[in-house]
Structure formats: structure tokens, C-alpha cells
Amino acid sequence: MKGYEITFFTHEGRRHGTTQMAEWLLLTTRNLGLRGATIVTGSEGYGHKRHIHSAHFFELADNPQEIVIIASEEEADRLFDHLQKEGEHIFYVKKSVEFGMLGKPDR
């Protein structure tokens, strides 16, 4: 199947309302019926404002995070339409991919 790998970049301290941004994106993709998403927490990074985000003993809420999603074209369109309506400002990368399943399904 053809589709997209979509990766959003944020950090643990960022919120959408009262929910962590990464968790909100994960729940949003599930509620929109997308096939899956994964939150990956990094040890250090920086973004467009050049601020270093990292895990320090005194500030554990600053870890960089990626939310990785594999979606069909229709699913990606639905996700981006929803995010536009929410008005959230977040950086993403969208790459064309081929995806599928191999082997027998889990029992």
C-alpha cells in the first residue's frame, strides 16, 4: 500500500490545552481512525528557535519527542484537515512510503 510516514516534532513540556502535545496527537490519530502512531522520546535536540531540549535531572519535562504515523493518503488528508481546524502550530515531516504486513496475523 502507498501512503505517508508523518513525523511531528515537539517536546514533553508542550501542551494542547491540559494534555501533553504528543499524547494529544496520539489520541487524535486514534480518534480519527488512523492505523497507528508511536511516540519516540529523544535525549536531546533543538528546533527552529534554537533552544536545546534535553533530559536533565532537574527538568525532565523538556525531552524532545517525535510522533511517528504511517497513513494512507486519505488518512493523512483527514489528519491534516483536523489539525488545521484545531489551529495548532507544529513542525512535521511527511514522506511518501510503501507499507504493508508480512507473515501470519497475531493470534
N, CA, C and O atoms as a GROMACS GRO file, in nm:
protein
  428
    1MET      N    1   0.084  -0.117   0.000
    1MET     CA    2   0.000   0.000   0.000
    1MET      C    3   0.089   0.124   0.000
    1MET      O    4   0.195   0.124   0.062
    2LYS      N    5   0.047   0.226  -0.068
    2LYS     CA    6   0.121   0.353  -0.073
    2LYS      C    7   0.058   0.451   0.025
    2LYS      O    8  -0.063   0.452   0.046
    3GLY      N    9   0.143   0.532   0.084
    3GLY     CA   10   0.095   0.631   0.180
    3GLY      C   11   0.208   0.720   0.226
    3GLY      O   12   0.299   0.752   0.149
    4TYR      N   13   0.201   0.761   0.353
    4TYR     CA   14   0.297   0.857   0.407
    4TYR      C   15   0.345   0.814   0.545
    4TYR      O   16   0.272   0.754   0.623
    5GLU      N   17   0.471   0.848   0.572
    5GLU     CA   18   0.523   0.847   0.708
    5GLU      C   19   0.525   0.993   0.751
    5GLU      O   20   0.592   1.076   0.690
    6ILE      N   21   0.450   1.023   0.856
    6ILE     CA   22   0.438   1.160   0.905
    6ILE      C   23   0.501   1.164   1.043
    6ILE      O   24   0.464   1.086   1.131
    7THR      N   25   0.594   1.254   1.063
    7THR     CA   26   0.659   1.269   1.193
    7THR      C   27   0.639   1.412   1.241
    7THR      O   28   0.675   1.508   1.172
    8PHE      N   29   0.582   1.425   1.360
    8PHE     CA   30   0.567   1.555   1.425
    8PHE      C   31   0.676   1.568   1.530
    8PHE      O   32   0.713   1.469   1.593
    9PHE      N   33   0.728   1.689   1.549
    9PHE     CA   34   0.836   1.714   1.644
    9PHE      C   35   0.786   1.811   1.752
    9PHE      O   36   0.732   1.917   1.721
   10THR      N   37   0.805   1.773   1.878
   10THR     CA   38   0.764   1.858   1.990
   10THR      C   39   0.854   1.825   2.109
   10THR      O   40   0.960   1.764   2.091
   11HIS      N   41   0.814   1.864   2.229
   11HIS     CA   42   0.887   1.827   2.350
   11HIS      C   43   0.786   1.801   2.461
   11HIS      O   44   0.671   1.845   2.453
   12GLU      N   45   0.829   1.731   2.566
   12GLU     CA   46   0.738   1.686   2.670
   12GLU      C   47   0.664   1.799   2.740
   12GLU      O   48   0.551   1.779   2.786
   13GLY      N   49   0.724   1.916   2.750
   13GLY     CA   50   0.660   2.026   2.821
   13GLY      C   51   0.552   2.098   2.742
   13GLY      O   52   0.478   2.178   2.798
   14ARG      N   53   0.542   2.071   2.615
   14ARG     CA   54   0.444   2.140   2.530
   14ARG      C   55   0.307   2.077   2.545
   14ARG      O   56   0.294   1.955   2.555
   15ARG      N   57   0.206   2.160   2.548
   15ARG     CA   58   0.070   2.112   2.573
   15ARG      C   59  -0.028   2.163   2.468
   15ARG      O   60  -0.009   2.268   2.405
   16HIS      N   61  -0.134   2.084   2.452
   16HIS     CA   62  -0.253   2.126   2.378
   16HIS      C   63  -0.362   2.127   2.484
   16HIS      O   64  -0.410   2.021   2.525
   17GLY      N   65  -0.401   2.244   2.529
   17GLY     CA   66  -0.492   2.252   2.644
   17GLY      C   67  -0.419   2.201   2.768
   17GLY      O   68  -0.314   2.252   2.804
   18THR      N   69  -0.477   2.100   2.831
   18THR     CA   70  -0.416   2.043   2.952
   18THR      C   71  -0.342   1.912   2.925
   18THR      O   72  -0.288   1.852   3.017
   19THR      N   73  -0.338   1.868   2.798
   19THR     CA   74  -0.278   1.740   2.761
   19THR      C   75  -0.144   1.762   2.694
   19THR      O   76  -0.128   1.856   2.615
   20GLN      N   77  -0.046   1.677   2.725
   20GLN     CA   78   0.082   1.685   2.655
   20GLN      C   79   0.058   1.675   2.505
   20GLN      O   80  -0.025   1.596   2.460
   21MET      N   81   0.130   1.755   2.428
   21MET     CA   82   0.111   1.760   2.283
   21MET      C   83   0.125   1.622   2.218
   21MET      O   84   0.042   1.584   2.135
   22ALA      N   85   0.228   1.546   2.256
   22ALA     CA   86   0.249   1.414   2.195
   22ALA      C   87   0.131   1.321   2.225
   22ALA      O   88   0.084   1.250   2.137
   23GLU      N   89   0.085   1.322   2.349
   23GLU     CA   90  -0.029   1.237   2.385
   23GLU      C   91  -0.154   1.282   2.312
   23GLU      O   92  -0.232   1.198   2.265
   24TRP      N   93  -0.175   1.414   2.300
   24TRP     CA   94  -0.292   1.466   2.228
   24TRP      C   95  -0.289   1.420   2.082
   24TRP      O   96  -0.392   1.378   2.028
   25LEU      N   97  -0.171   1.427   2.018
   25LEU     CA   98  -0.160   1.382   1.879
   25LEU      C   99  -0.187   1.232   1.868
   25LEU      O  100  -0.254   1.188   1.775
   26LEU      N  101  -0.136   1.153   1.962
   26LEU     CA  102  -0.159   1.009   1.962
   26LEU      C  103  -0.309   0.979   1.974
   26LEU      O  104  -0.362   0.899   1.898
   27LEU      N  105  -0.376   1.043   2.069
   27LEU     CA  106  -0.520   1.022   2.088
   27LEU      C  107  -0.600   1.073   1.968
   27LEU      O  108  -0.700   1.012   1.930
   28THR      N  109  -0.557   1.184   1.910
   28THR     CA  110  -0.624   1.239   1.792
   28THR      C  111  -0.619   1.141   1.676
   28THR      O  112  -0.720   1.118   1.610
   29THR      N  113  -0.501   1.083   1.650
   29THR     CA  114  -0.490   0.987   1.540
   29THR      C  115  -0.578   0.865   1.564
   29THR      O  116  -0.640   0.813   1.472
   30ARG      N  117  -0.584   0.820   1.689
   30ARG     CA  118  -0.670   0.705   1.721
   30ARG      C  119  -0.817   0.741   1.700
   30ARG      O  120  -0.892   0.664   1.641
   31ASN      N  121  -0.858   0.859   1.748
   31ASN     CA  122  -0.998   0.902   1.734
   31ASN      C  123  -1.038   0.922   1.588
   31ASN      O  124  -1.155   0.907   1.552
   32LEU      N  125  -0.940   0.958   1.502
   32LEU     CA  126  -0.968   0.976   1.360
   32LEU      C  127  -0.964   0.846   1.282
   32LEU      O  128  -0.989   0.844   1.162
   33GLY      N  129  -0.932   0.735   1.350
   33GLY     CA  130  -0.933   0.604   1.286
   33GLY      C  131  -0.807   0.568   1.210
   33GLY      O  132  -0.809   0.477   1.128
   34LEU      N  133  -0.697   0.638   1.236
   34LEU     CA  134  -0.571   0.604   1.170
   34LEU      C  135  -0.520   0.472   1.226
   34LEU      O  136  -0.556   0.433   1.338
   35ARG      N  137  -0.436   0.404   1.149
   35ARG     CA  138  -0.396   0.267   1.185
   35ARG      C  139  -0.296   0.257   1.297
   35ARG      O  140  -0.283   0.150   1.356
   36GLY      N  141  -0.224   0.364   1.332
   36GLY     CA  142  -0.131   0.357   1.444
   36GLY      C  143  -0.040   0.477   1.450
   36GLY      O  144  -0.021   0.548   1.351
   37ALA      N  145   0.016   0.499   1.567
   37ALA     CA  146   0.112   0.607   1.590
   37ALA      C  147   0.203   0.566   1.705
   37ALA      O  148   0.164   0.488   1.791
   38THR      N  149   0.324   0.619   1.704
   38THR     CA  150   0.421   0.588   1.809
   38THR      C  151   0.486   0.716   1.856
   38THR      O  152   0.522   0.802   1.775
   39ILE      N  153   0.500   0.730   1.987
   39ILE     CA  154   0.573   0.842   2.045
   39ILE      C  155   0.715   0.794   2.074
   39ILE      O  156   0.735   0.693   2.142
   40VAL      N  157   0.812   0.868   2.023
   40VAL     CA  158   0.954   0.837   2.046
   40VAL      C  159   1.013   0.954   2.124
   40VAL      O  160   1.004   1.069   2.081
   41THR      N  161   1.072   0.924   2.239
   41THR     CA  162   1.133   1.028   2.322
   41THR      C  163   1.284   1.028   2.299
   41THR      O  164   1.349   0.924   2.309
   42GLY      N  165   1.338   1.144   2.269
   42GLY     CA  166   1.481   1.159   2.246
   42GLY      C  167   1.553   1.208   2.370
   42GLY      O  168   1.490   1.246   2.468
   43SER      N  169   1.684   1.208   2.364
   43SER     CA  170   1.762   1.255   2.478
   43SER      C  171   1.799   1.402   2.467
   43SER      O  172   1.816   1.470   2.568
   44GLU      N  173   1.812   1.452   2.343
   44GLU     CA  174   1.849   1.591   2.326
   44GLU      C  175   1.821   1.635   2.183
   44GLU      O  176   1.830   1.554   2.090
   45GLY      N  177   1.788   1.763   2.164
   45GLY     CA  178   1.764   1.816   2.032
   45GLY      C  179   1.735   1.965   2.039
   45GLY      O  180   1.726   2.022   2.148
   46TYR      N  181   1.720   2.028   1.922
   46TYR     CA  182   1.679   2.168   1.919
   46TYR      C  183   1.591   2.190   1.798
   46TYR      O  184   1.592   2.111   1.703
   47GLY      N  185   1.514   2.297   1.803
   47GLY     CA  186   1.420   2.327   1.696
   47GLY      C  187   1.446   2.463   1.634
   47GLY      O  188   1.556   2.517   1.644
   48HIS      N  189   1.343   2.518   1.570
   48HIS     CA  190   1.358   2.641   1.493
   48HIS      C  191   1.395   2.762   1.579
   48HIS      O  192   1.451   2.859   1.528
   49LYS      N  193   1.365   2.758   1.709
   49LYS     CA  194   1.403   2.868   1.798
   49LYS      C  195   1.545   2.850   1.854
   49LYS      O  196   1.593   2.933   1.931
   50ARG      N  197   1.612   2.739   1.815
   50ARG     CA  198   1.750   2.711   1.851
   50ARG      C  199   1.768   2.680   2.000
   50ARG      O  200   1.881   2.675   2.048
   51HIS      N  201   1.658   2.659   2.073
   51HIS     CA  202   1.665   2.623   2.215
   51HIS      C  203   1.695   2.474   2.227
   51HIS      O  204   1.630   2.392   2.162
   52ILE      N  205   1.794   2.437   2.310
   52ILE     CA  206   1.828   2.297   2.332
   52ILE      C  207   1.724   2.236   2.426
   52ILE      O  208   1.700   2.287   2.535
   53HIS      N  209   1.663   2.125   2.383
   53HIS     CA  210   1.571   2.048   2.466
   53HIS      C  211   1.644   1.920   2.504
   53HIS      O  212   1.696   1.849   2.418
   54SER      N  213   1.648   1.890   2.634
   54SER     CA  214   1.716   1.768   2.677
   54SER      C  215   1.663   1.723   2.811
   54SER      O  216   1.595   1.798   2.882
   55ALA      N  217   1.696   1.598   2.846
   55ALA     CA  218   1.656   1.540   2.975
   55ALA      C  219   1.766   1.572   3.076
   55ALA      O  220   1.877   1.521   3.067
   56HIS      N  221   1.734   1.656   3.169
   56HIS     CA  222   1.824   1.687   3.279
   56HIS      C  223   1.759   1.641   3.408
   56HIS      O  224   1.637   1.628   3.416
   57PHE      N  225   1.838   1.618   3.508
   57PHE     CA  226   1.786   1.571   3.637
   57PHE      C  227   1.680   1.666   3.691
   57PHE      O  228   1.579   1.622   3.746
   58PHE      N  229   1.701   1.797   3.677
   58PHE     CA  230   1.610   1.896   3.735
   58PHE      C  231   1.493   1.930   3.643
   58PHE      O  232   1.393   1.985   3.690
   59GLU      N  233   1.502   1.899   3.516
   59GLU     CA  234   1.396   1.934   3.422
   59GLU      C  235   1.372   1.819   3.326
   59GLU      O  236   1.423   1.818   3.214
   60LEU      N  237   1.293   1.722   3.371
   60LEU     CA  238   1.267   1.604   3.289
   60LEU      C  239   1.157   1.627   3.186
   60LEU      O  240   1.136   1.543   3.099
   61ALA      N  241   1.087   1.740   3.194
   61ALA     CA  242   0.975   1.766   3.104
   61ALA      C  243   1.019   1.832   2.974
   61ALA      O  244   0.935   1.877   2.896
   62ASP      N  245   1.149   1.839   2.947
   62ASP     CA  246   1.197   1.908   2.829
   62ASP      C  247   1.249   1.812   2.722
   62ASP      O  248   1.307   1.857   2.623
   63ASN      N  249   1.230   1.681   2.739
   63ASN     CA  250   1.277   1.583   2.640
   63ASN      C  251   1.212   1.610   2.504
   63ASN      O  252   1.092   1.633   2.497
   64PRO      N  253   1.291   1.605   2.396
   64PRO     CA  254   1.231   1.614   2.264
   64PRO      C  255   1.150   1.488   2.235
   64PRO      O  256   1.184   1.379   2.281
   65GLN      N  257   1.043   1.503   2.159
   65GLN     CA  258   0.957   1.390   2.124
   65GLN      C  259   0.922   1.395   1.976
   65GLN      O  260   0.907   1.501   1.917
   66GLU      N  261   0.911   1.275   1.918
   66GLU     CA  262   0.861   1.259   1.782
   66GLU      C  263   0.735   1.173   1.790
   66GLU      O  264   0.729   1.078   1.868
   67ILE      N  265   0.636   1.207   1.712
   67ILE     CA  266   0.516   1.125   1.698
   67ILE      C  267   0.518   1.076   1.554
   67ILE      O  268   0.503   1.155   1.461
   68VAL      N  269   0.536   0.946   1.536
   68VAL     CA  270   0.552   0.887   1.403
   68VAL      C  271   0.423   0.814   1.366
   68VAL      O  272   0.371   0.733   1.443
   69ILE      N  273   0.373   0.844   1.246
   69ILE     CA  274   0.246   0.790   1.199
   69ILE      C  275   0.266   0.738   1.057
   69ILE      O  276   0.332   0.802   0.975
   70ILE      N  277   0.210   0.621   1.027
   70ILE     CA  278   0.204   0.572   0.890
   70ILE      C  279   0.057   0.580   0.849
   70ILE      O  280  -0.030   0.528   0.918
   71ALA      N  281   0.030   0.646   0.736
   71ALA     CA  282  -0.108   0.671   0.698
   71ALA      C  283  -0.126   0.661   0.547
   71ALA      O  284  -0.035   0.691   0.470
   72SER      N  285  -0.245   0.619   0.508
   72SER     CA  286  -0.282   0.624   0.367
   72SER      C  287  -0.301   0.772   0.329
   72SER      O  288  -0.303   0.858   0.416
   73GLU      N  289  -0.316   0.799   0.200
   73GLU     CA  290  -0.338   0.937   0.157
   73GLU      C  291  -0.465   0.994   0.219
   73GLU      O  292  -0.467   1.109   0.264
   74GLU      N  293  -0.571   0.914   0.220
   74GLU     CA  294  -0.699   0.960   0.278
   74GLU      C  295  -0.685   0.987   0.427
   74GLU      O  296  -0.736   1.087   0.477
   75GLU      N  297  -0.616   0.899   0.499
   75GLU     CA  298  -0.595   0.919   0.643
   75GLU      C  299  -0.512   1.044   0.670
   75GLU      O  300  -0.542   1.120   0.762
   76ALA      N  301  -0.408   1.065   0.590
   76ALA     CA  302  -0.323   1.183   0.606
   76ALA      C  303  -0.404   1.310   0.581
   76ALA      O  304  -0.390   1.408   0.656
   77ASP      N  305  -0.486   1.311   0.478
   77ASP     CA  306  -0.571   1.427   0.449
   77ASP      C  307  -0.665   1.455   0.566
   77ASP      O  308  -0.682   1.570   0.606
   78ARG      N  309  -0.725   1.351   0.619
   78ARG     CA  310  -0.818   1.366   0.732
   78ARG      C  311  -0.745   1.423   0.854
   78ARG      O  312  -0.797   1.511   0.922
   79LEU      N  313  -0.624   1.374   0.881
   79LEU     CA  314  -0.545   1.422   0.995
   79LEU      C  315  -0.509   1.568   0.978
   79LEU      O  316  -0.530   1.648   1.070
   80PHE      N  317  -0.456   1.606   0.862
   80PHE     CA  318  -0.415   1.744   0.841
   80PHE      C  319  -0.534   1.840   0.840
   80PHE      O  320  -0.521   1.953   0.886
   81ASP      N  321  -0.648   1.797   0.788
   81ASP     CA  322  -0.769   1.880   0.794
   81ASP      C  323  -0.807   1.907   0.939
   81ASP      O  324  -0.839   2.020   0.976
   82HIS      N  325  -0.802   1.802   1.021
   82HIS     CA  326  -0.837   1.817   1.164
   82HIS      C  327  -0.738   1.910   1.235
   82HIS      O  328  -0.779   1.998   1.311
   83LEU      N  329  -0.608   1.892   1.209
   83LEU     CA  330  -0.508   1.975   1.275
   83LEU      C  331  -0.520   2.122   1.232
   83LEU      O  332  -0.498   2.212   1.312
   84GLN      N  333  -0.556   2.146   1.106
   84GLN     CA  334  -0.579   2.284   1.060
   84GLN      C  335  -0.694   2.347   1.137
   84GLN      O  336  -0.686   2.464   1.176
   85LYS      N  337  -0.801   2.271   1.158
   85LYS     CA  338  -0.917   2.323   1.233
   85LYS      C  339  -0.881   2.352   1.377
   85LYS      O  340  -0.933   2.448   1.436
   86GLU      N  341  -0.793   2.271   1.436
   86GLU     CA  342  -0.751   2.292   1.575
   86GLU      C  343  -0.660   2.415   1.587
   86GLU      O  344  -0.651   2.474   1.694
   87GLY      N  345  -0.594   2.452   1.478
   87GLY     CA  346  -0.509   2.571   1.478
   87GLY      C  347  -0.377   2.555   1.551
   87GLY      O  348  -0.314   2.654   1.586
   88GLU      N  349  -0.335   2.431   1.574
   88GLU     CA  350  -0.209   2.407   1.645
   88GLU      C  351  -0.090   2.432   1.553
   88GLU      O  352  -0.092   2.394   1.436
   89HIS      N  353   0.013   2.496   1.606
   89HIS     CA  354   0.135   2.528   1.530
   89HIS      C  355   0.239   2.423   1.566
   89HIS      O  356   0.292   2.423   1.677
   90ILE      N  357   0.270   2.332   1.471
   90ILE     CA  358   0.365   2.224   1.500
   90ILE      C  359   0.439   2.185   1.372
   90ILE      O  360   0.381   2.181   1.264
   91PHE      N  361   0.569   2.156   1.386
   91PHE     CA  362   0.654   2.118   1.274
   91PHE      C  363   0.634   1.970   1.242
   91PHE      O  364   0.616   1.889   1.333
   92TYR      N  365   0.636   1.936   1.113
   92TYR     CA  366   0.621   1.796   1.071
   92TYR      C  367   0.705   1.768   0.947
   92TYR      O  368   0.745   1.860   0.876
   93VAL      N  369   0.729   1.640   0.924
   93VAL     CA  370   0.790   1.590   0.802
   93VAL      C  371   0.696   1.485   0.746
   93VAL      O  372   0.649   1.399   0.821
   94LYS      N  373   0.670   1.490   0.616
   94LYS     CA  374   0.578   1.396   0.551
   94LYS      C  375   0.652   1.334   0.432
   94LYS      O  376   0.688   1.404   0.338
   95LYS      N  377   0.674   1.201   0.438
   95LYS     CA  378   0.748   1.131   0.333
   95LYS      C  379   0.659   1.025   0.270
   95LYS      O  380   0.583   0.958   0.340
   96SER      N  381   0.669   1.009   0.140
   96SER     CA  382   0.598   0.902   0.070
   96SER      C  383   0.664   0.769   0.105
   96SER      O  384   0.786   0.757   0.104
   97VAL      N  385   0.581   0.669   0.136
   97VAL     CA  386   0.632   0.536   0.172
   97VAL      C  387   0.541   0.428   0.114
   97VAL      O  388   0.427   0.455   0.075
   98GLU      N  389   0.593   0.309   0.110
   98GLU     CA  390   0.514   0.189   0.081
   98GLU      C  391   0.511   0.110   0.211
   98GLU      O  392   0.614   0.096   0.277
   99PHE      N  393   0.393   0.059   0.248
   99PHE     CA  394   0.384  -0.015   0.373
   99PHE      C  395   0.288  -0.133   0.358
   99PHE      O  396   0.205  -0.136   0.267
  100GLY      N  397   0.301  -0.229   0.446
  100GLY     CA  398   0.216  -0.347   0.443
  100GLY      C  399   0.252  -0.442   0.557
  100GLY      O  400   0.329  -0.407   0.646
  101MET      N  401   0.197  -0.559   0.553
  101MET     CA  402   0.220  -0.661   0.656
  101MET      C  403   0.278  -0.784   0.591
  101MET      O  404   0.243  -0.817   0.477
  102LEU      N  405   0.367  -0.852   0.662
  102LEU     CA  406   0.423  -0.980   0.619
  102LEU      C  407   0.387  -1.086   0.720
  102LEU      O  408   0.361  -1.056   0.836
  103GLY      N  409   0.385  -1.210   0.677
  103GLY     CA  410   0.362  -1.322   0.770
  103GLY      C  411   0.217  -1.335   0.811
  103GLY      O  412   0.129  -1.264   0.763
  104LYS      N  413   0.196  -1.431   0.903
  104LYS     CA  414   0.062  -1.459   0.953
  104LYS      C  415   0.023  -1.358   1.062
  104LYS      O  416   0.109  -1.312   1.137
  105PRO      N  417  -0.106  -1.325   1.070
  105PRO     CA  418  -0.151  -1.231   1.175
  105PRO      C  419  -0.130  -1.292   1.314
  105PRO      O  420  -0.130  -1.414   1.332
  106ASP      N  421  -0.112  -1.202   1.414
  106ASP     CA  422  -0.102  -1.247   1.553
  106ASP      C  423  -0.232  -1.314   1.594
  106ASP      O  424  -0.340  -1.280   1.546
  107ARG      N  425  -0.220  -1.410   1.681
  107ARG     CA  426  -0.342  -1.481   1.729
  107ARG      C  427  -0.401  -1.413   1.846
  107ARG      O  428  -0.503  -1.458   1.899
   0.00000   0.00000   0.00000
